[in-house]
Amino acid sequence: MIEQNYGDVSPKEFALDVIDRLNERYDLRLDDIILNHALTTAQKKKLLTTQLLEVLWADLDAHDVSAGIEYEPTAHDNQLLTALAATNVELEPNITLTEHNANIIRGYQGDDVYNYLFTLTKRFENMAAAKTPGQLAIEIVSGSLVSVGVAMTVGTIKAWRAGAALLAAVKTGVTSIGMKTAIGVVVFVLVALLLFLLLENPKKILGLIINDSDEDFVVTDWRKGVDGGKGGNLYLEHGYMESFPEDHENENLDSPLVQIRKRFYFGPNDPDNTVCAGIYFGDRNFGFRGVEGIMVFSSKTTNTSVAHMFAVPYTNDNGTNMRLLTSKPAPDTLPTLFREMYNARKVRVDMTTGGYRLTSTVNHARGGVVGLIGYIQKV
């Protein structure tokens, strides 16, 4: 159970407290971006990410100079700058957890789901303030995570399996990609979480999907469906997708992109087993409709596909559903599949079928700011 209860604090109040601390710590006015109604959410996302990275990277440079360190940009740093130069910062890197902690999170229901979103935001705020790989490693481990981003995770797992303690292994993982890239990946996730909490539109959802299986999962042509379009395996009946998970399948920058990487699995109940998770953020359009949609995660190597449905209707109950499929569905069948799963939606589904356990939980049937935790597990 999560000890801290944020039931008396609105999402916006919580996020503004985080923004106030960032403003004071780094002499920024991030609230000017948040409150600028002339900016789209995508523009706010890019400006918040850019301004935070500029000041945090400058802070790291100042620390390195005082410590007598000459910084050399890494290939990962250059990749991050390329992503920032894009029109929209769509990348939401995978986060990784031990299988043990992921199973605890899978069991969350009700307020625990909602509170987890707040605590996750606070943890990423703390990570962003780190000045050294050791400090960042402490914050990551204190946040019950293993790493942020697949590249960092690969370096961490290698060191961990070679005999290093978890904290030392995470420090190695940070060092393997460079401190600036590590902080940059943290900022990408932090900004997505803050925007979810800050935006005043009701009927929105933040989902965390955990992949405890041996499959690299992709959502084929997902960008075609972010605003209700068709042609891919992401379909929005109502609303649009603000953020979506995407990361490399390994530490190499030229490796294929996936939505959620497969687990690092060393055997049943091995304490080093580590799972990856992806974050998505769906928001409503103007009008009397909430955000409702479906995404299909398909294996890159087998016929396994998992359909995940989420719904925050304007008048009916919030709900979710999951279904194991024997093949990747054609994009034009998704509206029908969505309706079937929507009609059978629940606050929590938990089923074992075809060698997989599928779990998905929204925090409550009512309310417009919805948290969701989904879990795909090979059993």
Buried (B, 14 or more C-beta within 10 A) or exposed (E): EBEEEBEEEEBBEBBBEBBEEBBEBBEBEBBEBBEEEEBEBBBBBBBBBBBBBEBBBEBBEEBBEEEEEEBEEBEBBEBBBEBBEEEBBBBBBBBBBBBEBBBBBBEBEEBBBBBBBBBBBBBBBBBBBBBBBBBBBBBBBEBBBBBBBBBBBBBBBBBBEEEBEBBBBBBBBBBBBBBBBBBBBBBBBBBBBBBBBBBEBBBBBBBBBBBBBEBBBBBBBBBBBBEBBBBBBBBBBBBBBBBBBBBBBBBEEEBEEBBBBBBBBBEEEEEBBBBBBBBBBBBBBEEEBBBBBBBBBBBEEEEBBBBBBBBBBBEBBBBBBBBBBEEBBEBEEBEEBBEBBBEEBBBBBBBEEEEBBBBBBBBBEEBBBBBBBBBBBBE
